[in-house]
């Protein structure tokens, strides 16, 4: 374990840098898969390796030793981890536990809000569209069986008939590809590994780009998709400015987690991407994250086996 656990930690850290870089060179759908898998690997691998390092110290405590029935001297003699390193790992495990709990609570709050909104949604129009009379422009994809697309009347008034088709296709893409699941997975992984927090914004942007591309394909017009996005963002900005000047609070019908908003997440970059050519279809940039993920997984498993062998030896000596 002298090498394997540290290699696993290093690979997990490198994944937090390499995966977003690879995602920027991949089509949005493939980039989202790479980011989600990399986040789970880096998050779980980081937490597992820290737990292994911490366990080498915790396992030598008197109370734990007696409870587990293993030999303290044998553990001390065969422990390859310096006490200072193991102590730092114990502190980091506590931090990871706290950040994971906070991340899980936030994800639970967002999902709860979406489920409550889905239950309160009015009668569904044709195609799963729910129109809410609200002065704040907003569009949300509401998960469920079937999923629904909630749009406020003010946003519909700001768009032409063709642009509304773009909006509906965008939100349907969120539902069809279960984008909410990608967002929750990356956020929970960032709780396990705080180095992944920058990847949360990358994931949100890539998922919006994925839906943008699906909408552009659905209407067969990239310029129309870009115009619809820009017009929705402008309507939202004007609404926010009017709210700030009047001093009134935002409408509750348009409030909620910024997870599935059509007009959020780097609108300028998304409009520029839609005005350009479609992204090329390729997988080659995903090779780097895949290799790092494999290294992290293999080394983490090997480190766990070495720790297990060490404690098995201590247990054997105890029983003799």
VENCORFEN-V248462 format. One record per residue. N is the residue number from 1. OMEGA is omega as a letter, one per 40 degrees, with the letter a starting at -180 (none if undefined). NEAR is the number of other C-alpha atoms within 10 Angstrom. Layout:
BEGIN
n->N omega->OMEGA near->NEAR
n->N omega->OMEGA near->NEAR
END
This chain:
BEGIN
n->1 omega->a near->19
n->2 omega->a near->11
n->3 omega->a near->11
n->4 omega->a near->20
n->5 omega->a near->26
n->6 omega->i near->18
n->7 omega->i near->19
n->8 omega->i near->28
n->9 omega->a near->22
n->10 omega->i near->16
n->11 omega->i near->25
n->12 omega->i near->31
n->13 omega->i near->20
n->14 omega->i near->17
n->15 omega->a near->27
n->16 omega->i near->25
n->17 omega->a near->15
n->18 omega->a near->19
n->19 omega->i near->27
n->20 omega->i near->25
n->21 omega->i near->18
n->22 omega->a near->19
n->23 omega->i near->23
n->24 omega->a near->13
n->25 omega->a near->18
n->26 omega->i near->22
n->27 omega->a near->19
n->28 omega->a near->24
n->29 omega->i near->18
n->30 omega->i near->17
n->31 omega->i near->26
n->32 omega->i near->26
n->33 omega->a near->16
n->34 omega->a near->23
n->35 omega->a near->29
n->36 omega->a near->23
n->37 omega->i near->20
n->38 omega->i near->26
n->39 omega->i near->32
n->40 omega->a near->22
n->41 omega->a near->24
n->42 omega->a near->32
n->43 omega->a near->26
n->44 omega->i near->22
n->45 omega->i near->27
n->46 omega->a near->27
n->47 omega->a near->22
n->48 omega->a near->21
n->49 omega->i near->26
n->50 omega->i near->23
n->51 omega->i near->19
n->52 omega->i near->24
n->53 omega->a near->28
n->54 omega->a near->22
n->55 omega->i near->17
n->56 omega->i near->25
n->57 omega->a near->21
n->58 omega->a near->17
n->59 omega->a near->20
n->60 omega->i near->19
n->61 omega->a near->12
n->62 omega->a near->11
n->63 omega->a near->11
n->64 omega->i near->13
n->65 omega->a near->17
n->66 omega->i near->13
n->67 omega->a near->9
n->68 omega->i near->14
n->69 omega->i near->16
n->70 omega->a near->22
n->71 omega->i near->21
n->72 omega->i near->20
n->73 omega->i near->13
n->74 omega->i near->18
n->75 omega->a near->22
n->76 omega->a near->15
n->77 omega->a near->10
n->78 omega->a near->14
n->79 omega->a near->19
n->80 omega->a near->16
n->81 omega->i near->17
n->82 omega->a near->11
n->83 omega->i near->14
n->84 omega->i near->10
n->85 omega->i near->13
n->86 omega->i near->20
n->87 omega->i near->18
n->88 omega->i near->13
n->89 omega->i near->22
n->90 omega->i near->21
n->91 omega->a near->12
n->92 omega->i near->16
n->93 omega->i near->22
n->94 omega->i near->12
n->95 omega->i near->16
n->96 omega->i near->21
n->97 omega->a near->15
n->98 omega->a near->14
n->99 omega->i near->18
n->100 omega->i near->20
n->101 omega->i near->15
n->102 omega->i near->14
n->103 omega->i near->19
n->104 omega->i near->17
n->105 omega->i near->13
n->106 omega->i near->16
n->107 omega->i near->18
n->108 omega->i near->13
n->109 omega->a near->14
n->110 omega->i near->17
n->111 omega->i near->18
n->112 omega->i near->12
n->113 omega->a near->15
n->114 omega->i near->20
n->115 omega->i near->15
n->116 omega->i near->12
n->117 omega->i near->17
n->118 omega->a near->19
n->119 omega->a near->11
n->120 omega->a near->9
n->121 omega->a near->16
n->122 omega->a near->13
n->123 omega->a near->10
n->124 omega->i near->13
n->125 omega->a near->11
n->126 omega->i near->7
n->127 omega->i near->11
n->128 omega->a near->16
n->129 omega->i near->19
n->130 omega->a near->22
n->131 omega->a near->20
n->132 omega->i near->18
n->133 omega->a near->13
n->134 omega->a near->16
n->135 omega->a near->15
n->136 omega->i near->23
n->137 omega->i near->27
n->138 omega->i near->26
n->139 omega->a near->26
n->140 omega->i near->28
n->141 omega->a near->27
n->142 omega->a near->27
n->143 omega->i near->20
n->144 omega->i near->12
n->145 omega->e near->6
n->146 omega->i near->8
n->147 omega->a near->18
n->148 omega->i near->22
n->149 omega->a near->26
n->150 omega->a near->24
n->151 omega->i near->26
n->152 omega->a near->20
n->153 omega->a near->18
n->154 omega->i near->19
n->155 omega->i near->24
n->156 omega->i near->18
n->157 omega->a near->12
n->158 omega->a near->17
n->159 omega->i near->19
n->160 omega->a near->12
n->161 omega->a near->10
n->162 omega->a near->12
n->163 omega->i near->21
n->164 omega->i near->19
n->165 omega->i near->18
n->166 omega->a near->30
n->167 omega->a near->26
n->168 omega->i near->22
n->169 omega->i near->23
n->170 omega->a near->30
n->171 omega->i near->29
n->172 omega->i near->24
n->173 omega->i near->21
n->174 omega->a near->27
n->175 omega->a near->23
n->176 omega->a near->11
n->177 omega->i near->14
n->178 omega->a near->13
n->179 omega->i near->23
n->180 omega->i near->18
n->181 omega->i near->13
n->182 omega->a near->19
n->183 omega->a near->21
n->184 omega->a near->21
n->185 omega->a near->18
n->186 omega->i near->27
n->187 omega->i near->27
n->188 omega->i near->26
n->189 omega->i near->30
n->190 omega->i near->26
n->191 omega->i near->25
n->192 omega->a near->29
n->193 omega->a near->26
n->194 omega->i near->18
n->195 omega->a near->20
n->196 omega->a near->26
n->197 omega->i near->18
n->198 omega->i near->13
n->199 omega->i near->23
n->200 omega->i near->23
n->201 omega->i near->15
n->202 omega->i near->19
n->203 omega->i near->26
n->204 omega->a near->23
n->205 omega->a near->19
n->206 omega->i near->25
n->207 omega->i near->26
n->208 omega->i near->27
n->209 omega->i near->25
n->210 omega->i near->23
n->211 omega->i near->26
n->212 omega->a near->29
n->213 omega->i near->24
n->214 omega->i near->22
n->215 omega->i near->25
n->216 omega->i near->22
n->217 omega->a near->15
n->218 omega->a near->17
n->219 omega->i near->16
n->220 omega->a near->12
n->221 omega->a near->14
n->222 omega->i near->23
n->223 omega->i near->16
n->224 omega->i near->19
n->225 omega->i near->30
n->226 omega->i near->24
n->227 omega->i near->17
n->228 omega->i near->24
n->229 omega->a near->25
n->230 omega->a near->17
n->231 omega->i near->18
n->232 omega->i near->25
n->233 omega->i near->20
n->234 omega->i near->16
n->235 omega->i near->20
n->236 omega->i near->20
n->237 omega->i near->14
n->238 omega->i near->14
n->239 omega->i near->16
n->240 omega->i near->16
n->241 omega->i near->12
n->242 omega->i near->12
n->243 omega->a near->15
n->244 omega->a near->12
n->245 omega->a near->8
n->246 omega->i near->9
n->247 omega->a near->9
n->248 omega->i near->9
n->249 omega->i near->9
n->250 omega->a near->14
n->251 omega->a near->12
n->252 omega->i near->9
n->253 omega->a near->16
n->254 omega->a near->18
n->255 omega->i near->11
n->256 omega->a near->15
n->257 omega->a near->15
n->258 omega->a near->13
n->259 omega->a near->20
n->260 omega->a near->24
n->261 omega->a near->17
n->262 omega->a near->24
n->263 omega->i near->24
n->264 omega->i near->19
n->265 omega->i near->20
n->266 omega->a near->13
n->267 omega->a near->20
n->268 omega->i near->13
n->269 omega->a near->12
n->270 omega->i near->22
n->271 omega->i near->20
n->272 omega->i near->12
n->273 omega->i near->17
n->274 omega->i near->22
n->275 omega->i near->16
n->276 omega->i near->12
n->277 omega->i near->9
n->278 omega->i near->13
n->279 omega->i near->13
n->280 omega->i near->9
n->281 omega->a near->12
n->282 omega->i near->11
n->283 omega->a near->14
n->284 omega->a near->10
n->285 omega->a near->18
n->286 omega->a near->21
n->287 omega->a near->13
n->288 omega->i near->14
n->289 omega->a near->27
n->290 omega->i near->18
n->291 omega->i near->13
n->292 omega->i near->23
n->293 omega->i near->25
n->294 omega->i near->14
n->295 omega->a near->19
n->296 omega->a near->29
n->297 omega->a near->19
n->298 omega->a near->16
n->299 omega->i near->23
n->300 omega->i near->24
n->301 omega->a near->17
n->302 omega->i near->16
n->303 omega->i near->24
n->304 omega->i near->19
n->305 omega->i near->13
n->306 omega->i near->17
n->307 omega->a near->19
n->308 omega->i near->13
n->309 omega->i near->12
n->310 omega->i near->18
n->311 omega->i near->23
n->312 omega->i near->15
n->313 omega->i near->15
n->314 omega->i near->23
n->315 omega->a near->19
n->316 omega->i near->13
n->317 omega->i near->15
n->318 omega->a near->15
n->319 omega->i near->9
n->320 omega->none near->5
END
